Amino acid sequence: MANIKDIARLAGVSVSTVSRVLNNHPYVGDEKRNKVEQVIEELKFHQNLNAIHLVKGKTLTVGVIIPYIDHPYFQAMVGGVMKNAFMHNYSVLCCPTSYDKEEELKYLDMLKGKHLDGLIICSRSNDWDTIIPYTEYGPIVACERFEKLPCAYTDHYDAFLTGINYLIEEGHQKIGYCTGRKYSLSSKMRYAAFKAALTKIDQPIQYSWMFTDCYTMNDGKRIINKLRDLKSIPTAILTNGDEVAAGMISQAEMNGLKVPEELSIMGFDNNPMSEALGLTTLDSNIKEIGEQAFMLFYTDSNEQIKIPFKLVKRRTVSTLA
């Protein structure tokens, strides 16, 4: 089996020149590069990446822990990670968990076993006390606010409060909302914002208008079907994702419930689907969260970066007289 010494001899160059070509080093003349590449092709040479990683002490791979691989929110975040990872010659390993604690621990053990150079946690099931000890084996970056780790995040309290206050400004006081996991950090922050906004306008919380475990279009459809069975329904609902909002709009049409005349719906994330639907939403700049999370890993920074959000007004929120 050929090695780089063989390539150097046949190409008439030094071993260091072959190494530079193999590692895409820019400071190699075109003539020498062409000679080396020609010999590599003739010998059908392939680098032993395991040996290279062993020498360098790096795998050039970062793991990204996500609950679901097919959800638009996490797809966008992983897309941001991948954009910057590829620019810096890193591979990305997607680590879906379905919020299974044991599955998540397997990926943390991959970091411990040096199969990954670091981890970016987009959403987690284990508590931080379980995760923190693994920072001994490599950098871990959070995509939520956490003071003990580098993180890139959206302030869910401020974002949700902005959304609810916009609904109130448009004349809505009977407001519902939906979220994902009931006891996750983002859900707690959203509930706190919801409670603060309603308290300010002296409105009681209607728990029958609060919905958890919402992630998909089908969950949005489920919400509309539940509202159909209530004696009183809200005039507006703030969702935790555009996909959920899309399911609500679809099912509302099926049930003869007019959006936004009878029910205003606001999304969260501003993914491409929302523009097609004319959905009023909150843009949390998900892709930028992923981009910044990778750079925190790559630079081994301890910085905490708050990603700005913005309200995107379209056609699914009515103004009440």
Backbone bond lengths (Angstrom), bond angles and torsions (degrees), N, CA, C in turn:
res aa  C-N    CA-C-N  psi(-1)  N-CA   C-N-CA  omega(-1)  CA-C   N-CA-C  phi
1 M - - - 1.465 - - 1.529 109.91 -
2 A 1.326 116.44 130.60 1.455 121.39 -176.45 1.529 110.97 -68.53
3 N 1.343 114.93 150.30 1.455 120.54 174.14 1.521 109.19 -128.44
4 I 1.327 117.13 -177.67 1.467 118.20 -173.99 1.526 111.89 -70.47
5 K 1.333 118.10 -22.81 1.469 119.85 175.50 1.531 110.34 -66.92
6 D 1.326 116.30 -40.02 1.467 120.53 176.91 1.528 110.62 -62.47
7 I 1.329 115.77 -43.04 1.464 120.12 -179.86 1.521 110.27 -62.55
8 A 1.336 115.89 -43.88 1.460 120.47 -179.42 1.530 111.08 -61.37
9 R 1.329 116.58 -43.54 1.467 120.94 -179.26 1.522 111.18 -63.34
10 L 1.330 117.59 -47.19 1.467 121.59 -177.58 1.529 112.60 -70.29
11 A 1.330 115.92 -30.39 1.469 119.31 179.76 1.520 112.62 -87.86
12 G 1.328 115.86 -11.19 1.453 119.99 179.82 1.514 113.37 70.86
13 V 1.338 116.19 35.51 1.457 121.07 179.05 1.518 109.07 -131.69
14 S 1.318 116.74 175.73 1.464 121.08 179.21 1.530 111.09 -80.60
15 V 1.327 114.08 160.97 1.465 119.72 177.14 1.526 110.27 -61.99
16 S 1.328 116.89 -37.67 1.471 120.13 -179.65 1.523 111.33 -64.33
17 T 1.341 117.19 -33.59 1.468 120.06 177.27 1.522 110.43 -66.68
18 V 1.326 117.54 -41.92 1.471 121.36 176.83 1.520 110.22 -60.49
19 S 1.328 115.60 -42.72 1.471 120.23 179.55 1.522 110.75 -61.11
20 R 1.337 116.45 -41.63 1.465 120.02 179.50 1.521 111.31 -63.55
21 V 1.330 116.74 -40.95 1.461 120.61 179.12 1.526 110.22 -63.79
22 L 1.325 116.21 -44.83 1.467 120.41 -178.69 1.526 111.92 -63.66
23 N 1.326 116.49 -28.24 1.463 120.44 -178.68 1.516 112.68 -102.15
24 N 1.354 115.96 17.23 1.471 121.90 176.89 1.522 112.92 55.57
25 H 1.333 116.51 36.37 1.460 120.79 177.77 1.522 108.97 -68.97
26 P 1.323 118.50 132.94 1.471 120.13 -174.41 1.524 114.65 -71.80
27 Y 1.335 117.49 -22.56 1.465 119.52 -172.05 1.522 112.60 -93.07
28 V 1.326 115.15 59.86 1.465 122.62 174.24 1.523 106.97 -132.48
29 G 1.329 117.06 129.40 1.457 120.37 179.96 1.522 112.08 -62.52
30 D 1.328 116.31 151.42 1.462 121.00 -177.42 1.525 112.15 -59.66
31 E 1.316 117.56 -40.40 1.470 120.68 -177.40 1.526 110.60 -63.66
32 K 1.315 116.95 -47.56 1.462 120.24 179.51 1.528 110.91 -65.70
33 R 1.350 116.31 -42.11 1.465 120.06 179.32 1.529 110.67 -59.51
34 N 1.321 116.95 -44.62 1.469 120.87 -179.53 1.522 111.61 -62.94
35 K 1.348 116.51 -40.31 1.465 120.00 178.43 1.523 111.30 -62.59
36 V 1.329 114.72 -46.43 1.469 119.34 -179.63 1.528 111.14 -63.20
37 E 1.325 117.25 -45.49 1.465 120.84 -179.10 1.521 111.21 -63.57
38 Q 1.332 116.90 -35.13 1.467 120.34 178.25 1.519 111.07 -65.31
39 V 1.336 116.79 -43.66 1.469 120.63 178.99 1.527 110.50 -66.12
40 I 1.362 117.04 -40.92 1.467 120.92 177.91 1.524 110.40 -57.96
41 E 1.337 116.16 -42.15 1.459 120.95 179.65 1.521 111.07 -66.23
42 E 1.341 116.95 -43.87 1.482 120.75 -178.90 1.526 111.14 -64.03
43 L 1.339 116.56 -38.08 1.470 120.62 -178.65 1.526 113.36 -85.34
44 K 1.362 115.66 -6.15 1.473 120.70 -175.79 1.534 110.52 51.74
45 F 1.315 114.08 48.35 1.464 120.74 -175.35 1.526 110.95 -81.11
46 H 1.337 116.28 136.57 1.463 123.02 174.35 1.522 108.19 -129.72
47 Q 1.339 115.39 134.85 1.459 119.28 179.26 1.528 111.02 -70.35
48 N 1.296 115.84 145.30 1.463 121.98 172.23 1.523 107.62 -85.14
49 L 1.334 115.45 93.64 1.462 119.92 -174.74 1.520 112.55 -63.11
50 N 1.337 116.29 -34.41 1.468 118.86 178.97 1.518 111.38 -61.63
51 A 1.345 115.28 -40.94 1.460 119.48 179.22 1.532 110.75 -66.45
52 I 1.349 116.03 -39.99 1.459 120.60 179.07 1.525 110.63 -63.72
53 H 1.318 115.72 -44.18 1.461 119.64 179.49 1.527 110.98 -64.26
54 L 1.332 116.21 -36.03 1.462 120.51 179.21 1.527 110.49 -64.36
55 V 1.329 115.74 -42.08 1.464 120.54 179.79 1.515 110.79 -67.51
56 K 1.336 116.36 -45.78 1.465 120.85 -176.74 1.524 112.87 -77.84
57 G 1.341 116.63 -18.76 1.459 119.39 -176.30 1.506 112.74 73.67
58 K 1.352 117.55 18.77 1.453 122.63 179.88 1.524 110.64 -137.71
59 T 1.343 114.64 151.04 1.467 119.80 175.59 1.527 111.34 -98.73
60 L 1.334 116.32 -13.93 1.465 122.64 -173.57 1.530 111.00 55.96
61 T 1.330 114.99 35.62 1.469 122.39 177.34 1.523 109.24 -133.88
62 V 1.326 115.68 132.15 1.458 120.83 175.19 1.523 108.31 -114.94
63 G 1.315 116.21 137.46 1.465 120.79 177.89 1.518 110.47 -92.75
64 V 1.335 116.32 143.58 1.469 121.59 178.33 1.524 107.89 -122.95
65 I 1.322 116.13 109.39 1.466 121.45 -179.09 1.521 109.51 -82.12
66 I 1.329 115.80 120.89 1.459 123.22 178.64 1.526 108.12 -134.86
67 P 1.328 117.99 150.88 1.462 118.54 177.55 1.520 112.54 -74.32
68 Y 1.347 116.14 -40.92 1.468 120.85 -175.73 1.522 109.71 -134.45
69 I 1.307 115.56 136.38 1.463 119.95 -177.30 1.527 111.81 -85.38
70 D 1.348 117.49 -16.26 1.465 121.11 -173.67 1.536 113.35 -109.01
71 H 1.334 117.67 15.90 1.455 120.32 -179.33 1.528 109.26 -96.79
72 P 1.344 118.42 131.66 1.466 121.14 -176.21 1.527 114.12 -54.38
73 Y 1.321 117.51 -37.28 1.468 120.55 -179.42 1.520 110.67 -60.44
74 F 1.325 115.84 -49.89 1.464 119.18 -177.08 1.523 111.75 -76.73
75 Q 1.319 117.64 -28.62 1.464 120.00 173.86 1.521 110.65 -61.06
76 A 1.339 115.98 -42.86 1.464 120.06 179.67 1.526 111.11 -65.75
77 M 1.328 116.41 -40.94 1.459 120.21 -179.04 1.531 110.90 -66.11
78 V 1.339 116.33 -44.30 1.464 120.48 177.57 1.526 110.05 -63.89
79 G 1.335 116.37 -36.61 1.461 119.90 176.89 1.516 111.81 -58.48
80 G 1.335 116.82 -39.38 1.462 120.94 177.03 1.516 111.90 -65.59
81 V 1.334 116.04 -42.10 1.468 120.15 176.70 1.527 110.37 -60.51
82 M 1.334 116.00 -47.00 1.461 120.82 -176.66 1.526 112.18 -63.55
83 K 1.328 116.23 -38.08 1.458 119.98 -179.49 1.527 110.97 -55.34
84 N 1.337 116.66 -51.21 1.462 119.65 -178.44 1.521 112.63 -78.31
85 A 1.328 116.91 -30.44 1.469 119.55 178.54 1.522 110.72 -62.17
86 F 1.320 117.38 -46.23 1.466 120.80 -178.07 1.524 111.27 -66.48
87 M 1.326 116.88 -32.01 1.464 120.30 177.27 1.525 111.35 -64.93
88 H 1.326 116.24 -23.54 1.465 120.76 -178.24 1.528 111.89 -112.95
89 N 1.354 115.23 22.69 1.469 121.86 174.36 1.532 113.61 61.16
90 Y 1.326 115.79 33.84 1.463 121.25 175.87 1.522 110.28 -106.73
91 S 1.318 115.27 144.44 1.462 121.38 171.08 1.527 108.75 -92.43
92 V 1.337 115.38 154.91 1.461 120.96 -179.60 1.523 109.20 -120.02
93 L 1.317 116.10 126.50 1.461 121.21 175.49 1.520 108.79 -105.71
94 C 1.333 117.09 114.82 1.460 121.20 176.64 1.520 109.11 -76.33
95 C 1.332 116.20 132.64 1.461 122.17 -173.65 1.525 110.02 -123.30
96 P 1.331 118.58 77.90 1.468 120.58 -179.21 1.522 111.87 -72.44
97 T 1.337 117.03 141.24 1.461 121.27 -175.15 1.523 114.73 -122.38
98 S 1.346 118.13 -18.95 1.468 122.03 -170.85 1.530 110.92 53.24
99 Y 1.325 115.40 30.03 1.470 123.15 -177.83 1.527 111.84 57.39
100 D 1.322 115.86 34.53 1.467 121.83 175.06 1.531 108.06 -94.15
101 K 1.318 117.52 119.85 1.465 121.46 -175.86 1.523 112.48 -61.12
102 E 1.319 116.60 -41.61 1.468 119.83 -178.42 1.526 111.15 -67.65
103 E 1.319 116.45 -37.53 1.462 120.24 178.06 1.534 109.87 -64.69
104 E 1.311 115.92 -40.24 1.468 120.46 178.28 1.525 110.79 -63.32
105 L 1.318 116.55 -39.52 1.468 120.45 179.33 1.520 112.24 -64.57
106 K 1.328 117.22 -29.65 1.476 120.40 177.36 1.522 110.71 -61.81
107 Y 1.330 116.09 -40.05 1.470 119.38 179.47 1.526 110.90 -71.95
108 L 1.323 116.84 -35.71 1.459 119.83 175.52 1.527 110.24 -64.57
109 D 1.329 116.20 -35.84 1.466 119.87 176.62 1.528 111.69 -69.50
110 M 1.336 117.47 -27.49 1.462 119.85 174.32 1.521 110.38 -65.34
111 L 1.327 116.72 -36.86 1.460 120.56 174.50 1.521 110.13 -65.18
112 K 1.303 116.28 -43.88 1.467 121.31 178.92 1.519 111.04 -61.23
113 G 1.338 116.82 -36.89 1.461 121.47 -179.25 1.518 113.80 -83.96
114 K 1.334 117.34 7.19 1.473 123.16 177.85 1.525 112.91 66.35
115 H 1.328 117.17 24.44 1.464 120.67 174.45 1.527 111.09 -84.12
116 L 1.320 116.20 -12.62 1.464 123.43 177.09 1.521 108.37 -134.40
117 D 1.321 116.42 151.29 1.464 120.14 177.00 1.515 111.77 -85.41
118 G 1.326 117.03 -20.92 1.452 120.74 -179.48 1.510 110.24 -175.68
119 L 1.327 115.66 174.35 1.462 121.48 179.83 1.529 110.10 -132.90
120 I 1.329 114.69 140.85 1.462 122.08 170.51 1.529 106.12 -113.90
121 I 1.322 116.24 120.97 1.469 120.45 -175.80 1.525 108.93 -102.48
122 C 1.329 115.67 106.36 1.467 121.04 179.72 1.518 111.66 -77.69
123 S 1.314 116.59 -35.88 1.455 122.48 177.35 1.524 107.10 -160.54
124 R 1.309 117.48 143.89 1.464 119.96 -169.77 1.524 111.43 -131.24
125 S 1.349 113.54 162.00 1.467 119.59 174.27 1.531 110.73 -113.87
126 N 1.339 117.60 -32.15 1.461 120.71 176.81 1.524 110.77 -77.84
127 D 1.343 116.46 155.29 1.455 119.06 176.87 1.530 109.42 -77.99
128 W 1.329 115.08 163.88 1.464 119.73 -176.52 1.523 112.12 -65.29
129 D 1.316 117.99 -29.86 1.467 120.29 178.69 1.525 110.83 -61.36
130 T 1.314 117.02 -30.72 1.467 121.45 177.52 1.525 110.55 -77.49
131 I 1.321 116.69 -35.28 1.470 121.34 -173.63 1.523 112.75 -81.69
132 I 1.339 117.56 -40.37 1.463 122.19 -172.84 1.542 113.66 -51.81
133 P 1.344 120.31 -42.56 1.466 118.79 -178.41 1.533 113.84 -57.92
134 Y 1.323 117.99 -23.07 1.468 120.71 -178.77 1.528 112.25 -74.68
135 T 1.330 117.91 -10.39 1.468 119.42 177.03 1.532 110.82 -66.85
136 E 1.315 116.76 -14.04 1.467 120.74 175.10 1.530 111.31 -62.83
137 Y 1.351 116.55 -24.80 1.463 121.08 -173.33 1.520 113.58 -102.16
138 G 1.322 117.27 -6.41 1.456 120.33 179.33 1.516 110.00 163.93
139 P 1.331 117.41 163.88 1.467 120.34 -178.28 1.523 112.69 -66.86
140 I 1.313 115.68 140.21 1.462 123.10 174.25 1.518 107.54 -124.37
141 V 1.331 116.30 127.93 1.462 122.06 -178.84 1.525 108.71 -115.43
142 A 1.321 116.40 135.22 1.470 121.46 179.67 1.522 110.30 -99.58
143 C 1.332 115.26 146.88 1.465 120.92 173.30 1.519 110.07 -105.96
144 E 1.296 115.38 32.55 1.462 123.95 169.95 1.519 106.42 -145.58
145 R 1.314 116.59 161.67 1.460 119.12 -177.85 1.520 110.36 -70.14
146 F 1.343 114.87 123.31 1.460 120.33 177.07 1.527 107.76 -152.78
147 E 1.315 116.20 119.96 1.464 121.07 -169.12 1.520 113.81 -67.63
148 K 1.321 118.37 -22.07 1.466 120.21 -174.31 1.529 113.45 -92.71
149 L 1.341 117.25 -0.04 1.464 120.78 179.89 1.521 110.26 -136.15
150 P 1.337 117.40 154.89 1.465 118.22 168.97 1.521 108.53 -62.08
151 C 1.323 117.14 142.64 1.465 118.43 -176.41 1.527 111.21 -154.01
152 A 1.323 114.92 151.00 1.464 123.49 170.62 1.520 105.37 -124.78
153 Y 1.325 117.31 128.23 1.458 117.95 -168.62 1.526 111.90 -154.93
154 T 1.328 114.36 161.29 1.460 122.83 168.08 1.520 108.00 -101.41
155 D 1.318 116.86 139.85 1.461 120.60 175.96 1.526 107.66 -80.22
156 H 1.330 116.34 98.40 1.461 120.85 -175.17 1.529 112.15 -67.45
157 Y 1.322 117.24 -28.69 1.468 119.25 177.45 1.527 109.66 -64.84
158 D 1.316 116.52 -52.74 1.465 120.28 -178.37 1.522 111.77 -63.58
159 A 1.332 116.59 -39.89 1.465 120.12 -178.52 1.524 110.66 -65.65
160 F 1.325 116.08 -46.77 1.465 119.52 -179.09 1.525 110.65 -66.47
161 L 1.330 116.72 -38.81 1.458 120.54 178.57 1.532 110.46 -63.30
162 T 1.327 116.23 -39.21 1.469 120.28 176.96 1.528 110.68 -61.41
163 G 1.331 115.90 -43.13 1.460 120.34 179.67 1.519 112.54 -64.00
164 I 1.317 116.84 -45.83 1.469 120.34 -178.74 1.526 110.71 -67.48
165 N 1.332 116.51 -41.51 1.467 119.36 178.86 1.525 111.60 -63.01
166 Y 1.328 116.80 -33.79 1.468 119.34 176.57 1.527 110.05 -64.68
167 L 1.330 116.85 -42.46 1.468 120.46 177.97 1.528 110.40 -61.71
168 I 1.332 116.21 -40.82 1.466 120.43 179.22 1.532 110.44 -65.01
169 E 1.334 116.09 -42.12 1.471 120.13 178.27 1.528 111.75 -60.63
170 E 1.343 115.74 -30.08 1.464 120.31 179.15 1.527 112.08 -84.61
171 G 1.324 116.61 7.47 1.464 121.17 174.00 1.518 115.40 98.89
172 H 1.318 118.31 1.98 1.468 121.40 -178.38 1.529 110.69 -85.69
173 Q 1.318 115.50 133.86 1.462 121.27 174.22 1.524 111.25 -126.79
174 K 1.316 115.92 -22.75 1.470 120.97 175.98 1.532 107.04 -93.01
175 I 1.339 114.85 91.29 1.469 120.79 -169.50 1.532 110.40 -120.91
176 G 1.320 115.83 135.51 1.455 122.00 173.62 1.518 110.06 -115.84
177 Y 1.311 116.23 171.78 1.465 118.87 175.66 1.521 110.29 -154.83
178 C 1.312 115.56 162.43 1.458 119.90 175.71 1.521 109.35 -133.16
179 T 1.321 115.65 156.03 1.456 121.94 -177.57 1.522 109.21 -146.78
180 G 1.324 116.46 -178.40 1.462 120.88 -179.17 1.519 110.62 -90.31
181 R 1.334 115.04 -115.08 1.468 119.06 179.19 1.527 110.03 -69.18
182 K 1.307 116.11 132.53 1.465 121.51 -171.22 1.523 112.58 -59.87
183 Y 1.347 117.46 -37.65 1.459 120.16 -172.37 1.527 113.39 -108.82
184 S 1.318 117.75 15.33 1.464 119.28 175.97 1.526 109.49 -71.75
185 L 1.330 116.59 161.34 1.463 120.70 -179.04 1.526 111.33 -59.43
186 S 1.344 117.31 -45.48 1.466 119.86 -178.11 1.526 110.86 -64.23
187 S 1.338 117.45 -38.44 1.468 120.44 179.19 1.524 111.26 -65.65
188 K 1.322 116.99 -38.93 1.465 120.38 178.05 1.527 110.82 -64.69
189 M 1.342 115.85 -39.73 1.461 119.63 179.54 1.524 110.77 -67.88
190 R 1.326 116.52 -38.44 1.465 120.18 179.14 1.524 111.08 -66.56
191 Y 1.319 116.40 -40.72 1.463 119.30 178.51 1.528 110.43 -64.16
192 A 1.333 116.20 -41.08 1.470 119.68 179.10 1.530 110.94 -61.20
193 A 1.334 116.67 -40.94 1.465 120.64 178.41 1.521 110.90 -66.52
194 F 1.326 116.28 -42.46 1.462 122.35 179.26 1.523 110.40 -60.12
195 K 1.333 116.11 -46.87 1.462 121.70 -179.10 1.526 110.65 -64.54
196 A 1.334 117.57 -43.12 1.463 121.34 -178.59 1.527 111.15 -63.57
197 A 1.329 116.33 -41.54 1.472 120.17 -178.54 1.517 111.73 -66.79
198 L 1.340 117.06 -43.19 1.463 120.15 -179.13 1.524 111.81 -70.74
199 T 1.329 116.02 -35.55 1.467 119.79 177.43 1.522 110.71 -61.79
200 K 1.318 115.56 -38.30 1.474 120.75 -178.37 1.524 112.06 -63.30
201 I 1.358 117.05 -29.66 1.470 119.74 179.80 1.535 111.60 -106.12
202 D 1.341 114.88 16.02 1.478 121.93 175.96 1.524 112.63 58.49
203 Q 1.334 115.35 40.36 1.463 120.20 176.70 1.527 110.32 -109.07
204 P 1.350 117.25 131.95 1.470 119.34 177.87 1.527 110.82 -72.84
205 I 1.313 116.16 154.55 1.464 120.94 175.86 1.528 108.79 -80.13
206 Q 1.324 116.68 126.21 1.460 121.63 175.77 1.535 107.91 -97.90
207 Y 1.306 115.55 103.32 1.468 119.15 -173.40 1.526 112.50 -66.68
208 S 1.326 116.83 -21.70 1.467 119.57 177.39 1.531 111.17 -72.33
209 W 1.328 117.24 -10.53 1.469 121.46 177.92 1.529 111.45 -102.37
210 M 1.334 116.68 9.56 1.463 121.59 178.04 1.524 108.65 -108.73
211 F 1.321 117.05 131.36 1.461 121.51 -174.12 1.534 110.14 -130.31
212 T 1.331 116.32 135.16 1.464 121.19 179.55 1.533 110.07 -116.10
213 D 1.319 115.07 175.94 1.475 122.50 -179.83 1.525 111.49 57.34
214 C 1.320 115.99 44.64 1.464 121.40 -179.03 1.533 109.66 -109.39
215 Y 1.332 115.93 120.18 1.462 120.86 -177.44 1.532 113.02 -137.21
216 T 1.331 117.43 -31.05 1.459 121.76 -168.37 1.529 111.69 -123.04
217 M 1.331 115.39 175.42 1.464 120.74 174.75 1.520 110.96 -59.89
218 N 1.317 116.93 -39.07 1.467 119.92 179.63 1.526 111.74 -62.10
219 D 1.320 116.32 -34.38 1.470 119.47 176.66 1.531 110.28 -66.89
220 G 1.329 116.56 -37.32 1.458 120.08 175.66 1.514 111.72 -63.15
221 K 1.330 115.87 -41.66 1.464 120.13 176.85 1.530 110.98 -62.44
222 R 1.334 115.72 -38.95 1.467 120.96 178.82 1.528 110.90 -60.47
223 I 1.317 116.92 -40.22 1.470 121.02 -179.72 1.527 110.44 -62.26
224 I 1.319 116.88 -46.23 1.463 120.39 -179.89 1.524 110.87 -61.60
225 N 1.317 116.65 -40.89 1.470 120.01 179.10 1.530 111.44 -65.30
226 K 1.333 116.57 -34.27 1.462 119.49 176.85 1.532 111.12 -69.92
227 L 1.313 116.00 -39.61 1.467 119.65 178.50 1.527 111.16 -61.80
228 R 1.315 115.52 -34.55 1.472 120.76 -178.67 1.520 111.55 -59.56
229 D 1.336 116.12 -28.33 1.462 120.50 -177.04 1.522 113.67 -91.41
230 L 1.339 116.99 -1.16 1.465 120.34 -179.14 1.535 111.20 -90.74
231 K 1.316 115.32 150.48 1.466 119.86 177.53 1.521 111.03 -71.65
232 S 1.324 115.97 -34.33 1.469 121.40 -179.64 1.523 108.80 -132.07
233 I 1.322 116.47 135.78 1.456 119.73 -179.52 1.532 110.14 -122.24
234 P 1.313 117.68 158.02 1.465 119.94 177.93 1.524 110.99 -69.87
235 T 1.318 115.51 162.75 1.468 119.37 173.78 1.523 110.74 -90.33
236 A 1.351 116.49 -14.19 1.459 120.21 -179.45 1.522 110.29 -151.60
237 I 1.335 115.41 147.16 1.471 121.50 175.80 1.523 108.97 -132.36
238 L 1.332 115.08 132.87 1.463 121.81 173.20 1.524 107.38 -100.32
239 T 1.322 116.94 120.75 1.467 121.19 -176.90 1.527 110.42 -96.26
240 N 1.331 115.32 168.58 1.460 120.81 178.28 1.527 112.41 -96.96
241 G 1.333 117.75 6.12 1.458 119.73 179.79 1.519 111.47 -172.72
242 D 1.320 115.43 147.84 1.470 119.96 -178.71 1.526 112.33 -65.12
243 E 1.328 117.29 -31.57 1.466 119.46 179.71 1.526 110.61 -65.61
244 V 1.330 116.74 -41.11 1.468 121.10 176.34 1.524 109.47 -62.89
245 A 1.332 116.74 -44.24 1.467 121.35 179.14 1.527 111.01 -60.99
246 A 1.333 116.22 -38.76 1.468 120.37 178.99 1.526 110.94 -63.03
247 G 1.328 117.06 -40.10 1.462 120.83 177.14 1.513 111.54 -64.51
248 M 1.323 116.30 -37.52 1.468 120.49 178.20 1.520 111.07 -65.47
249 I 1.327 116.80 -43.63 1.468 120.60 -179.90 1.522 110.33 -63.00
250 S 1.329 116.04 -42.93 1.467 120.63 -179.55 1.521 111.63 -62.70
251 Q 1.341 116.47 -47.26 1.465 120.58 -177.48 1.523 111.67 -71.91
252 A 1.326 116.89 -33.27 1.474 120.04 177.50 1.523 109.78 -60.42
253 E 1.309 115.62 -42.61 1.472 119.84 178.07 1.525 110.79 -62.04
254 M 1.333 116.18 -40.88 1.477 120.90 178.92 1.528 110.77 -63.34
255 N 1.330 116.53 -34.73 1.458 121.51 -176.12 1.531 113.25 -91.31
256 G 1.318 116.92 1.13 1.455 120.32 179.85 1.515 113.79 76.02
257 L 1.340 116.11 21.47 1.454 120.99 178.79 1.529 108.20 -97.13
258 K 1.314 116.84 118.38 1.465 120.42 -172.25 1.530 111.74 -81.24
259 V 1.343 115.01 129.66 1.470 123.06 175.59 1.530 107.35 -111.33
260 P 1.325 119.40 123.53 1.473 128.26 7.59 1.532 114.02 -100.94
261 E 1.346 118.28 4.89 1.470 120.19 -172.80 1.537 112.27 -58.87
262 E 1.347 116.75 -41.92 1.466 120.04 -178.56 1.529 112.20 -103.51
263 L 1.317 116.77 -24.84 1.467 121.19 178.56 1.525 109.24 -148.33
264 S 1.322 115.78 115.47 1.460 120.40 174.35 1.526 109.22 -84.88
265 I 1.328 116.20 140.44 1.464 121.47 -177.32 1.523 109.29 -129.71
266 M 1.325 115.49 128.01 1.459 120.82 176.62 1.524 109.54 -117.34
267 G 1.323 116.03 134.22 1.458 121.27 179.24 1.518 112.12 -91.36
268 F 1.330 113.82 -168.74 1.464 120.94 178.74 1.522 107.09 -155.28
269 D 1.321 117.34 122.16 1.477 125.54 174.93 1.519 112.29 125.56
270 N 1.350 117.96 -37.01 1.466 121.82 -177.28 1.524 111.77 61.27
271 N 1.326 115.78 51.22 1.464 118.30 174.08 1.533 109.10 -81.53
272 P 1.338 118.88 169.37 1.471 120.82 -175.18 1.530 114.30 -53.89
273 M 1.330 116.58 -30.76 1.456 120.88 179.13 1.524 111.49 -58.82
274 S 1.314 116.45 -36.76 1.465 120.15 -174.86 1.522 111.94 -66.44
275 E 1.315 116.71 -36.37 1.470 119.39 178.69 1.522 110.45 -66.71
276 A 1.336 116.27 -41.10 1.465 120.13 179.98 1.525 111.74 -63.27
277 L 1.333 116.68 -32.57 1.467 121.49 -178.35 1.526 112.80 -88.80
278 G 1.316 117.55 -6.41 1.465 120.12 -174.46 1.507 111.23 67.22
279 L 1.338 116.56 32.85 1.463 122.50 -172.72 1.529 111.52 -83.59
280 T 1.304 116.56 125.07 1.457 121.33 170.01 1.523 107.52 -68.89
281 T 1.324 117.13 131.79 1.461 119.24 -171.71 1.512 110.95 -153.86
282 L 1.315 115.95 174.14 1.459 123.03 174.38 1.525 107.95 -111.31
283 D 1.307 116.10 122.73 1.464 121.14 -179.34 1.526 108.47 -88.51
284 S 1.328 116.63 110.32 1.465 120.67 -178.17 1.530 112.86 -96.00
285 N 1.340 116.56 10.01 1.470 121.14 176.10 1.526 111.69 51.10
286 I 1.328 115.42 54.13 1.462 121.29 -173.70 1.523 112.03 -60.72
287 K 1.332 116.29 -43.72 1.463 119.10 -177.44 1.522 111.14 -60.97
288 E 1.329 116.34 -38.21 1.468 119.71 179.25 1.527 111.44 -65.88
289 I 1.325 116.74 -32.86 1.472 119.43 175.52 1.526 109.26 -58.87
290 G 1.348 116.37 -45.79 1.462 120.37 178.57 1.517 112.35 -63.53
291 E 1.333 116.14 -42.34 1.466 120.61 -179.96 1.530 110.54 -60.30
292 Q 1.328 116.15 -48.00 1.457 120.34 -177.89 1.526 111.60 -69.03
293 A 1.339 116.28 -34.90 1.465 119.90 178.65 1.522 110.61 -61.41
294 F 1.343 116.65 -42.40 1.468 118.28 178.51 1.525 110.86 -63.91
295 M 1.330 117.72 -42.42 1.461 119.39 -177.80 1.529 111.38 -65.76
296 L 1.325 117.26 -33.16 1.460 119.90 174.85 1.519 110.49 -62.72
297 F 1.331 116.30 -41.25 1.463 120.58 176.15 1.529 110.68 -65.19
298 Y 1.320 116.10 -48.19 1.467 121.37 -172.61 1.528 111.62 -65.09
299 T 1.322 116.53 -37.61 1.466 120.45 -178.73 1.528 112.45 -91.57
300 D 1.332 116.16 -0.78 1.467 121.94 -178.24 1.524 110.64 53.45
301 S 1.334 114.61 45.63 1.463 121.36 -177.37 1.527 110.51 -91.94
302 N 1.323 115.45 151.53 1.469 120.94 175.63 1.524 111.40 -102.52
303 E 1.315 116.36 14.67 1.462 121.59 -175.20 1.529 111.72 -68.85
304 Q 1.314 115.36 153.60 1.463 122.61 173.83 1.520 107.54 -117.56
305 I 1.324 115.96 117.51 1.464 121.23 -172.27 1.521 110.08 -113.85
306 K 1.330 115.74 116.52 1.470 120.46 176.26 1.521 108.57 -89.94
307 I 1.330 115.80 119.98 1.462 121.77 -178.52 1.528 108.81 -87.50
308 P 1.325 118.80 128.73 1.465 120.63 -178.44 1.526 112.73 -69.57
309 F 1.314 116.57 152.15 1.465 122.74 175.56 1.517 108.07 -119.22
310 K 1.317 116.87 168.21 1.467 119.45 175.15 1.526 109.87 -150.04
311 L 1.313 114.66 150.30 1.460 121.86 176.98 1.527 109.01 -83.34
312 V 1.325 116.04 128.98 1.466 121.39 179.23 1.527 107.70 -113.74
313 K 1.329 116.74 108.83 1.461 121.65 -175.97 1.528 110.20 -89.26
314 R 1.348 115.44 125.98 1.464 119.71 175.87 1.530 108.81 -131.20
315 R 1.357 117.78 -123.47 1.466 118.10 -167.90 1.528 115.27 -118.61
316 T 1.320 119.93 4.92 1.470 118.96 -172.26 1.515 114.39 -101.69
317 V 1.321 116.84 10.24 1.471 120.58 175.14 1.524 108.37 -121.70
318 S 1.321 116.02 123.24 1.473 120.71 -179.90 1.533 109.91 -91.69
319 T 1.307 114.82 160.83 1.460 121.26 173.55 1.523 108.19 -102.99
320 L 1.338 115.75 120.56 1.462 119.99 -179.25 1.523 109.99 -87.46
321 A 1.301 115.82 142.78 1.470 120.72 -179.75 1.519 109.78 -68.83
